[in-house]
Amino acid sequence: MRFITSAFFYLVLFSCAAAYDPLDPTGNVTIKWDIMAWTSDGYTAIVTLNNFQTFRHIIKPGWTVGWAWKKKEIIWSMVGAQAVEQGDCSKFKGNIPHSCKRNPAVVDLMPGAPYNQQFANCCKGGVLSAWGQDLSASVSQFQITVGLAGTSNKTVKLPKNFTLLGPGPGYTCGPAKLVPATKFLTPDGRRRTQALMTWNVTCTYSQFMARKNPNCCVSFSSFYNQEITSCPTCACGCQSNNNTCVNRDSKIFKVVGESKSKNETTPLLQCTHHMCPIRVHWHVKVNYKEYWRVKVAIVNFDYRMNYSLWSLVIQHPNLNNVTQVFSFNYQPLIPYKSINDTGLFCGMKYYNDVLMEAGPLGNVQSEILLQKDQNTFTFKQGWAFPRKVYFNGDECMLPPPDTYPFLPNSAHGSLISFLTLVSTLFFLFNFIC
């Protein structure tokens, strides 16, 4: 009976994980096909990717969308994107199709693509911002002309087996479903048109499916305890033949130079006990009478990876009363109307919106000033530390609760208060003199 109960628990856990995140319950990537015109042997459609995930970006090298044709469709042409493989088009003697693959994979064009190949919201290298961070940059589009003799709204068959890489695994796509035709407004706002046919595909992300280990970890420290609670050992996997790293004292320029001749998407990590590309450090810095201050630092340990889009999501009960955030943009996330304990942090444009690769510049940091609620505020039992931390949409591993920086006893507390008083008096004396 115990085995059956455990098996049921894990089945529910992993089945729900594929489509549900408690901090982003409605997050998904929606692929929409709008057939705009029938052709002599098929149709022309606009395909739109909308990233409806609140805080998960699709970063470099970008998205890849794939599907399988129901019949013997071919892609005559594409604008704003391209099929990865042309496939076998040997039976065509005149015009050669763009792709004859039965299961094509399509990628976005790179910035600076020729003007005649561009389309609205294209040519971003497949990079999509989370809609909660930048709504205008969370959309990608391309135009596709599909050929199949005798196709009409009665004979067209929806593609099947949709896949989405964003850029790696983790997404599961449902079947294509017919929906009410999309309506469009002309530029002058005086006429409304609509697609001839529309279908949607919804893709959801699961961190369990993306990788077996987390991609980031969290460490803690506080002003009232000299001990630092570091990331758990092997938080993101241990060093092995498939997970190599370089020592901190290696020559950085040599490492970076070697990495350019290899696969740029393969991580090259600095050797650490946690072996994580990203570490988030939460430091309880100052305790005022009515406020308290926290310092947050994000450190990149990957020598090959720049995070041109990054986001940090933190869940903590006192984020319902944020007074000021320094150096980061901030907005509250309220997935449930009655609970306001989660915040989205990201960099300021042209200042710290790029988290550089490992090295002297491979970190960003901020301070958060929070107002106390005297009825709930405490430093006891780890209350001052976050409940959950996400970096770029992936949940980070936190240290075990029993290792959190603990409050000193009364003697230590008196010593800290005395030292603080002496330091303050010394500062005032020098200031006055």
C-alpha positions as CSV (number, residue, x, y, z in Angstrom):
1,M,0.0,0.0,0.0
2,R,2.9,2.4,0.8
3,F,4.5,1.6,-2.5
4,I,1.2,2.4,-4.4
5,T,0.8,5.7,-2.5
6,S,4.4,6.7,-3.2
7,A,4.0,5.8,-6.9
8,F,0.8,7.8,-7.2
9,F,2.4,10.8,-5.5
10,Y,5.3,10.9,-7.9
11,L,3.1,10.3,-10.9
12,V,0.9,13.3,-9.9
13,L,4.0,15.4,-9.2
14,F,5.7,14.8,-12.5
15,S,2.6,14.9,-14.6
16,C,1.6,18.3,-13.2
17,A,5.2,19.6,-13.5
18,A,5.0,19.3,-17.3
19,A,2.3,22.0,-17.5
20,Y,2.1,23.9,-14.2
21,D,4.3,26.3,-12.2
22,P,2.8,27.6,-9.0
23,L,4.4,31.0,-9.6
24,D,3.3,31.2,-13.3
25,P,0.2,29.0,-13.5
26,T,-0.9,30.1,-16.9
27,G,2.6,30.4,-18.5
28,N,3.0,28.9,-22.0
29,V,4.2,29.5,-25.5
30,T,1.4,29.6,-28.0
31,I,2.0,28.9,-31.7
32,K,-0.8,30.4,-33.9
33,W,-1.4,29.6,-37.6
34,D,-3.5,32.1,-39.5
35,I,-4.3,31.1,-43.1
36,M,-4.5,34.4,-44.9
37,A,-5.0,33.3,-48.5
38,W,-5.7,30.2,-50.6
39,T,-3.3,29.5,-53.5
40,S,-3.7,27.3,-56.6
41,D,-2.2,24.3,-54.7
42,G,-2.3,25.3,-51.0
43,Y,-2.3,28.3,-48.8
44,T,-0.3,31.2,-47.3
45,A,-0.3,31.5,-43.5
46,I,1.2,33.8,-40.9
47,V,2.7,31.8,-38.0
48,T,3.0,33.7,-34.6
49,L,4.9,32.6,-31.5
50,N,3.7,34.3,-28.3
51,N,5.7,33.8,-25.2
52,F,3.1,34.0,-22.5
53,Q,5.5,32.9,-19.7
54,T,5.7,35.6,-17.1
55,F,9.4,35.3,-16.3
56,R,11.0,32.7,-18.6
57,H,12.8,33.9,-21.7
58,I,13.8,32.0,-24.8
59,I,17.5,32.9,-25.0
60,K,20.2,32.3,-27.6
61,P,20.5,30.3,-29.9
62,G,16.7,30.8,-29.9
63,W,13.6,28.8,-30.6
64,T,13.2,25.9,-33.1
65,V,9.6,24.8,-34.1
66,G,8.9,21.5,-35.7
67,W,5.9,19.5,-36.8
68,A,4.9,16.6,-39.0
69,W,2.7,17.1,-42.1
70,K,-0.6,15.1,-42.2
71,K,-0.5,14.7,-46.0
72,K,2.2,15.3,-48.6
73,E,2.6,19.0,-48.0
74,I,5.7,21.0,-49.0
75,I,6.9,24.5,-48.1
76,W,7.1,26.5,-51.3
77,S,8.6,29.6,-49.6
78,M,9.1,31.3,-46.2
79,V,9.6,34.9,-45.1
80,G,11.0,35.8,-41.7
81,A,12.2,32.3,-40.9
82,Q,13.8,29.3,-42.6
83,A,13.6,25.5,-42.5
84,V,16.8,23.9,-41.2
85,E,16.8,21.2,-43.9
86,Q,15.5,21.4,-47.5
87,G,15.0,17.6,-47.8
88,D,14.6,15.6,-51.0
89,C,13.0,17.8,-53.7
90,S,14.4,15.8,-56.6
91,K,11.0,15.2,-58.1
92,F,10.5,18.9,-58.8
93,K,11.8,19.9,-62.2
94,G,10.9,23.6,-62.3
95,N,10.5,25.7,-59.1
96,I,12.4,24.1,-56.2
97,P,10.4,24.3,-52.9
98,H,12.0,25.8,-49.8
99,S,11.6,22.4,-48.0
100,C,10.3,19.0,-48.8
101,K,10.8,17.5,-45.4
102,R,7.9,15.5,-44.0
103,N,8.8,16.8,-40.5
104,P,10.4,20.2,-41.0
105,A,12.2,22.2,-38.3
106,V,12.0,26.0,-38.6
107,V,14.2,28.6,-37.0
108,D,14.1,32.4,-36.9
109,L,16.4,34.6,-39.1
110,M,19.3,36.4,-37.6
111,P,19.3,40.2,-37.1
112,G,20.4,42.0,-40.3
113,A,18.8,39.5,-42.7
114,P,18.1,40.8,-46.2
115,Y,15.2,43.1,-46.4
116,N,13.2,41.0,-48.8
117,Q,13.4,38.0,-46.4
118,Q,12.2,40.0,-43.4
119,F,8.7,39.9,-41.8
120,A,7.0,41.7,-38.9
121,N,8.5,40.7,-35.5
122,C,11.1,38.4,-37.2
123,C,14.9,38.3,-37.3
124,K,15.7,38.2,-33.6
125,G,17.8,35.0,-33.8
126,G,14.9,33.2,-32.1
127,V,15.3,35.2,-28.9
128,L,12.0,36.0,-27.1
129,S,11.5,38.0,-23.9
130,A,9.1,36.9,-21.2
131,W,5.9,38.8,-21.6
132,G,6.1,39.9,-18.0
133,Q,9.4,41.7,-18.7
134,D,9.0,43.1,-22.2
135,L,5.7,42.4,-23.9
136,S,6.8,43.9,-27.2
137,A,9.8,41.6,-27.5
138,S,7.8,38.4,-26.6
139,V,6.4,37.9,-30.1
140,S,7.9,36.3,-33.2
141,Q,6.3,35.9,-36.6
142,F,7.0,34.4,-40.1
143,Q,5.1,33.8,-43.3
144,I,4.8,30.4,-44.9
145,T,3.4,29.2,-48.2
146,V,2.4,25.6,-48.2
147,G,1.6,23.5,-51.3
148,L,-0.7,20.6,-51.6
149,A,-2.9,20.0,-54.7
150,G,-6.6,20.8,-54.2
151,T,-6.3,22.3,-50.7
152,S,-9.2,24.3,-49.3
153,N,-10.8,25.0,-46.0
154,K,-12.6,21.6,-46.2
155,T,-9.5,19.5,-47.2
156,V,-6.7,21.2,-45.3
157,K,-5.3,18.9,-42.5
158,L,-3.7,20.4,-39.4
159,P,0.0,19.4,-38.8
160,K,0.6,17.1,-35.9
161,N,3.4,16.2,-33.4
162,F,4.5,19.8,-32.8
163,T,7.8,20.3,-31.0
164,L,9.4,23.4,-29.5
165,L,13.0,23.8,-28.5
166,G,13.6,27.0,-26.5
167,P,16.5,26.6,-27.1
168,G,17.0,23.3,-25.4
169,P,14.4,20.6,-24.4
170,G,11.7,21.0,-21.7
171,Y,8.7,22.0,-23.8
172,T,5.7,19.7,-24.4
173,C,3.3,20.8,-27.2
174,G,-0.3,19.8,-27.4
175,P,-2.2,19.0,-30.6
176,A,-3.2,21.7,-33.0
177,K,-6.8,22.9,-32.4
178,L,-9.1,24.9,-34.6
179,V,-10.1,28.2,-32.9
180,P,-12.2,31.2,-34.0
181,A,-10.5,33.0,-36.9
182,T,-8.1,35.8,-35.8
183,K,-9.4,39.4,-36.5
184,F,-7.1,42.1,-37.7
185,L,-7.5,45.9,-37.7
186,T,-6.2,47.9,-40.7
187,P,-3.6,50.6,-40.0
188,D,-6.2,53.4,-40.3
189,G,-8.4,51.6,-37.7
190,R,-11.5,51.8,-40.0
191,R,-11.7,48.3,-41.3
192,R,-11.6,44.9,-39.6
193,T,-10.5,41.8,-41.5
194,Q,-10.0,38.2,-40.4
195,A,-8.0,35.1,-41.2
196,L,-9.6,32.4,-43.4
197,M,-8.7,29.7,-40.8
198,T,-6.9,29.7,-37.5
199,W,-5.5,27.0,-35.2
200,N,-3.5,27.1,-32.0
201,V,-0.8,24.9,-30.5
202,T,0.0,25.4,-26.8
203,C,3.5,24.4,-25.4
204,T,4.3,24.2,-21.7
205,Y,7.6,24.0,-20.0
206,S,8.9,21.5,-17.4
207,Q,12.2,22.0,-15.7
208,F,12.2,18.2,-14.8
209,M,12.1,17.4,-18.6
210,A,14.7,20.0,-19.5
211,R,17.5,18.7,-17.3
212,K,18.1,16.3,-14.4
213,N,19.9,18.9,-12.3
214,P,19.1,22.5,-11.5
215,N,20.8,25.3,-13.4
216,C,21.4,27.6,-10.5
217,C,21.8,27.6,-6.7
218,V,21.4,30.0,-3.8
219,S,23.7,31.0,-0.9
220,F,22.9,33.0,2.2
221,S,24.7,35.3,4.7
222,S,23.6,37.9,7.3
223,F,25.0,40.7,9.3
224,Y,24.3,38.9,12.6
225,N,26.3,35.7,11.8
226,Q,29.8,35.5,10.4
227,E,29.1,32.1,8.8
228,I,28.2,32.0,5.1
229,T,25.7,29.3,4.0
230,S,27.0,28.3,0.6
231,C,25.2,26.5,-2.2
232,P,24.8,22.7,-1.6
233,T,27.6,20.6,-2.9
234,C,26.9,19.3,-6.4
235,A,23.8,21.3,-6.6
236,C,23.9,21.3,-10.4
237,G,25.7,18.0,-10.8
238,C,29.2,16.9,-9.9
239,Q,32.3,17.1,-12.0
240,S,32.7,14.2,-14.4
241,N,33.8,13.3,-17.9
242,N,30.7,14.9,-19.3
243,N,30.7,17.9,-16.9
244,T,34.2,19.4,-17.0
245,C,35.4,22.7,-15.6
246,V,38.4,25.0,-15.4
247,N,40.1,26.1,-12.3
248,R,39.8,29.7,-11.2
249,D,43.5,30.3,-11.5
250,S,43.5,29.3,-15.2
251,K,44.4,32.0,-17.7
252,I,41.0,33.4,-18.6
253,F,42.0,34.8,-22.0
254,K,43.3,31.4,-23.0
255,V,40.1,29.7,-21.9
256,V,37.8,32.1,-23.7
257,G,40.0,31.9,-26.8
258,E,39.7,28.1,-26.8
259,S,36.0,28.2,-26.3
260,K,35.4,30.2,-29.5
261,S,36.7,27.3,-31.6
262,K,34.3,24.9,-30.0
263,N,30.6,24.6,-29.7
264,E,29.5,27.9,-28.1
265,T,26.4,26.4,-26.6
266,T,28.4,23.9,-24.5
267,P,29.0,25.3,-21.0
268,L,32.5,25.9,-19.8
269,L,32.2,26.3,-16.1
270,Q,34.6,27.6,-13.4
271,C,35.3,24.7,-11.0
272,T,33.2,25.1,-7.9
273,H,31.8,22.8,-5.3
274,H,28.3,23.4,-6.6
275,M,29.1,23.2,-10.3
276,C,26.3,25.7,-11.2
277,P,26.4,28.2,-14.1
278,I,24.6,30.7,-11.9
279,R,24.7,31.5,-8.2
280,V,22.3,33.9,-6.4
281,H,23.5,35.2,-3.1
282,W,21.1,36.7,-0.6
283,H,22.7,38.8,2.2
284,V,20.7,40.3,5.1
285,K,22.6,43.5,5.3
286,V,21.1,46.0,7.8
287,N,18.4,46.0,10.4
288,Y,16.7,49.4,11.0
289,K,13.9,50.2,13.4
290,E,11.1,50.2,10.7
291,Y,13.0,48.8,7.7
292,W,15.6,46.2,6.8
293,R,17.9,45.9,3.8
294,V,18.9,43.0,1.7
295,K,21.7,42.7,-0.9
296,V,21.2,40.4,-3.8
297,A,24.1,39.3,-6.1
298,I,23.9,37.1,-9.2
299,V,27.2,35.6,-10.3
300,N,27.9,33.9,-13.7
301,F,30.3,30.9,-13.6
302,D,30.1,30.1,-17.3
303,Y,33.0,31.3,-19.5
304,R,30.9,30.9,-22.7
305,M,27.6,32.4,-21.8
306,N,26.3,36.0,-21.7
307,Y,22.8,36.4,-20.5
308,S,21.6,39.3,-22.6
309,L,18.1,38.7,-21.2
310,W,18.0,37.7,-17.5
311,S,15.3,37.6,-14.9
312,L,15.3,36.9,-11.2
313,V,12.1,35.8,-9.4
314,I,12.1,35.7,-5.6
315,Q,9.4,34.6,-3.2
316,H,9.5,36.0,0.3
317,P,6.6,37.1,2.6
318,N,8.0,40.6,3.0
319,L,8.0,41.4,-0.7
320,N,4.4,42.6,-0.1
321,N,6.0,45.8,1.3
322,V,9.0,46.7,-0.9
323,T,10.1,50.4,-0.3
324,Q,12.9,50.7,-2.8
325,V,15.0,48.5,-5.2
326,F,18.4,49.8,-6.2
327,S,20.1,49.0,-9.6
328,F,17.4,46.5,-10.7
329,N,14.0,47.0,-12.3
330,Y,11.3,45.5,-10.1
331,Q,7.6,44.6,-10.4
332,P,5.4,42.5,-8.1
333,L,4.1,39.2,-9.4
334,I,0.6,38.3,-8.1
335,P,-0.4,35.0,-9.7
336,Y,-3.1,34.7,-7.0
337,K,-5.0,37.8,-6.0
338,S,-4.9,37.2,-2.3
339,I,-1.1,36.6,-2.1
340,N,1.5,39.2,-2.8
341,D,4.8,37.6,-1.8
342,T,6.7,37.3,-5.2
343,G,8.8,39.8,-7.1
344,L,10.3,39.9,-10.6
345,F,13.7,41.6,-10.9
346,C,15.6,42.3,-14.1
347,G,18.5,44.6,-15.2
348,M,18.2,48.2,-16.3
349,K,18.6,48.7,-20.0
350,Y,22.1,49.8,-21.1
351,Y,23.3,49.5,-17.5
352,N,23.1,46.0,-16.2
353,D,20.6,44.1,-18.4
354,V,23.5,41.9,-19.7
355,L,25.0,39.4,-17.3
356,M,28.5,38.8,-18.7
357,E,30.4,35.6,-18.8
358,A,32.5,34.4,-15.9
359,G,35.2,36.8,-14.9
360,P,35.5,40.2,-13.2
361,L,32.4,41.5,-14.9
362,G,30.3,38.4,-14.6
363,N,28.0,39.6,-11.8
364,V,25.2,42.0,-11.2
365,Q,23.9,43.1,-7.8
366,S,21.3,45.2,-6.1
367,E,19.9,46.1,-2.7
368,I,16.3,45.9,-1.6
369,L,14.8,48.1,1.2
370,L,11.8,46.5,2.8
371,Q,9.4,47.9,5.4
372,K,8.7,45.8,8.5
373,D,5.4,44.5,9.6
374,Q,6.0,44.3,13.3
375,N,3.3,41.6,13.7
376,T,5.2,39.2,11.4
377,F,8.8,40.3,11.0
378,T,11.5,38.2,12.7
379,F,15.0,37.0,12.0
380,K,14.2,33.6,13.7
381,Q,14.0,30.2,12.0
382,G,15.1,31.5,8.6
383,W,12.2,33.9,8.0
384,A,14.6,36.5,6.5
385,F,15.5,34.2,3.6
386,P,13.5,33.5,0.4
387,R,11.2,30.6,0.0
388,K,11.9,30.2,-3.7
389,V,14.3,31.7,-6.2
390,Y,14.2,31.4,-10.0
391,F,16.8,32.5,-12.5
392,N,15.6,32.8,-16.1
393,G,12.6,30.7,-15.3
394,D,14.4,27.8,-13.7
395,E,14.0,27.2,-10.0
396,C,17.3,27.3,-8.1
397,M,18.4,24.9,-5.4
398,L,18.3,26.4,-1.9
399,P,20.5,25.2,1.0
400,P,18.9,22.9,3.6
401,P,16.9,24.9,6.2
402,D,19.0,23.7,9.1
403,T,22.1,25.3,7.6
404,Y,20.7,28.9,7.4
405,P,22.6,31.6,9.3
406,F,21.2,31.4,12.8
407,L,20.6,34.2,15.3
408,P,23.3,34.7,17.9
409,N,22.7,34.0,21.6
410,S,22.2,36.9,24.0
411,A,25.9,37.2,24.7
412,H,26.8,37.4,21.1
413,G,23.9,39.8,20.5
414,S,25.2,42.1,23.2
415,L,28.7,42.0,21.7
416,I,27.4,42.9,18.3
417,S,25.3,45.7,19.7
418,F,28.3,47.0,21.6
419,L,30.6,46.9,18.6
420,T,27.9,48.6,16.5
421,L,27.6,51.4,19.1
422,V,31.4,51.8,19.3
423,S,31.7,52.0,15.5
424,T,28.9,54.6,15.3
425,L,30.5,56.8,18.0
426,F,33.9,56.5,16.3
427,F,32.3,57.6,13.0
428,L,30.5,60.5,14.6
429,F,33.6,61.6,16.4
430,N,35.7,61.7,13.2
431,F,32.8,63.4,11.3
432,I,32.5,66.2,13.9
433,C,36.2,66.7,14.2
